[in-house]
Amino acid sequence: MLKGNRRFGVEIKRVDAPVMTSSLCIALKDLSLEHLVVLYPGATRYSLDKHVTVMPRSTLGQGDAEAALTGTRRDRPKPGTRRG
């Protein structure tokens, strides 16, 4: 995926706890990805590397897509409050 001149990748895994693999490293390097998101059937979001974030499939479509791809997280405002 491209946003401007930034490259992001998405990989879908069926395993319960994805780990850093040589194929993820190769994808990051060969495709010159800024960040890679791994979607899996689990429930916990975690980082495998500075450039790789594992996210539950269930979060797909929730929240800010850019935050998901860049590995950043924006806290959602509590109901009834305003940002900024």
VENMOBEL-V269415 format. One line per field, one symbol per residue. phi: phi as a letter, one per 40 degrees, with the letter a starting at -180 (. if undefined). psi: psi as a letter, one per 20 degrees, with the letter a starting at -180 (. if undefined). A space follows every 10 residues. Layout:
phi->???
psi->???
This chain:
phi->.bbgbcbbbb bbbbccadbc bccccccdcc cfccabbbca ccbbcaccad bbbcbcdccc gbgccccccc gcbbccccdg bbcg
psi->qpocjppqqp qpqiqhnqrp rhhggggggh jlphqppopr jaipprphrh jpppqphiip ipbohghghi jrpppqqqpi rqq.
